[in-house]
Amino acid sequence: MQMKNKVTKERLETYFRLTEEAYKKAQASKQKVSLEKAREKILDMAKRYIDDAHHFKEKEDIVTAMSALSYAHGLLDAGALLGIFDVHDSNLFIVD
């Protein structure tokens, strides 16, 4: 049985496997949409992950809440790095 508030080796291995598989697939892919459409999609997805994080926090599943927040922030960082968001705040983003 997996504990909700504990990162087990199995859970970590699952995240490694999924992330590395996603990276390989993304690396081999071609550009699919324009940056204008990507902006709205990134904002929508980031908001959904933030909402999910609140949900998991309320259920006291803090590991999944933190993972959802990390995913949301990663999406926002990617958008900033691509220039989709005109942000100049190195405390919040990996730009500037």
C-alpha positions as CSV (number, residue, x, y, z in Angstrom):
1,M,0.0,0.0,0.0
2,Q,1.4,3.4,-1.0
3,M,1.4,6.2,1.6
4,K,0.0,9.5,0.4
5,N,2.5,11.7,2.1
6,K,5.6,9.7,1.4
7,V,7.7,9.5,-1.8
8,T,8.5,5.9,-2.1
9,K,11.2,4.5,-4.3
10,E,8.5,3.0,-6.5
11,R,6.7,6.3,-6.9
12,L,10.0,8.1,-7.7
13,E,10.8,5.4,-10.3
14,T,7.4,5.9,-11.9
15,Y,8.0,9.7,-12.1
16,F,11.4,9.1,-13.6
17,R,10.0,6.6,-16.2
18,L,7.1,8.9,-17.2
19,T,9.2,12.1,-17.4
20,E,12.1,10.4,-19.4
21,E,9.6,8.8,-21.8
22,A,7.8,12.1,-22.3
23,Y,11.2,13.9,-22.9
24,K,12.2,11.4,-25.6
25,K,8.8,11.7,-27.3
26,A,8.9,15.5,-27.2
27,Q,12.5,15.5,-28.5
28,A,11.6,13.4,-31.5
29,S,8.4,15.4,-32.3
30,K,7.8,18.3,-34.7
31,Q,6.2,21.7,-33.8
32,K,2.4,21.2,-33.7
33,V,0.7,24.5,-33.0
34,S,1.5,28.2,-33.2
35,L,2.8,30.0,-30.1
36,E,-0.5,32.0,-29.8
37,K,-2.4,28.8,-29.3
38,A,0.3,27.4,-27.0
39,R,0.0,30.5,-24.7
40,E,-3.7,29.8,-24.0
41,K,-3.1,26.1,-23.6
42,I,-0.2,26.6,-21.2
43,L,-2.2,29.0,-19.0
44,D,-5.2,26.7,-19.0
45,M,-3.1,23.7,-18.0
46,A,-1.1,25.5,-15.4
47,K,-4.4,26.7,-13.8
48,R,-5.8,23.2,-13.8
49,Y,-2.6,21.9,-12.1
50,I,-2.8,24.6,-9.5
51,D,-6.4,23.7,-8.8
52,D,-5.4,20.1,-8.5
53,A,-2.7,21.0,-6.1
54,H,-5.3,22.7,-3.8
55,H,-7.5,19.6,-4.1
56,F,-4.7,17.2,-3.1
57,K,-3.6,19.6,-0.2
58,E,-7.1,19.4,1.2
59,K,-7.0,15.6,1.0
60,E,-3.6,15.9,2.9
61,D,-1.8,14.3,-0.1
62,I,1.0,16.8,0.1
63,V,3.4,14.9,-2.2
64,T,0.9,14.9,-5.1
65,A,0.1,18.5,-4.3
66,M,3.7,19.5,-4.6
67,S,4.1,17.5,-7.8
68,A,1.1,19.3,-9.3
69,L,2.6,22.7,-8.3
70,S,5.9,21.7,-9.8
71,Y,4.3,20.7,-13.0
72,A,2.3,24.0,-13.2
73,H,5.4,26.0,-12.5
74,G,7.4,24.0,-15.1
75,L,4.7,24.8,-17.7
76,L,4.9,28.5,-16.9
77,D,8.7,28.4,-17.0
78,A,8.7,26.8,-20.4
79,G,6.3,29.5,-21.7
80,A,8.6,32.2,-20.3
81,L,11.7,30.6,-21.8
82,L,10.0,30.4,-25.2
83,G,9.0,34.0,-25.0
84,I,5.3,33.2,-24.8
85,F,5.0,35.3,-21.6
86,D,6.8,38.6,-21.4
87,V,7.9,38.3,-17.8
88,H,11.1,39.6,-16.3
89,D,11.3,38.2,-12.9
90,S,14.1,35.8,-12.1
91,N,12.5,35.0,-8.7
92,L,9.5,33.4,-10.4
93,F,10.9,32.2,-13.8
94,I,14.0,30.8,-15.3
95,V,14.5,33.9,-17.6
96,D,16.5,37.1,-17.3
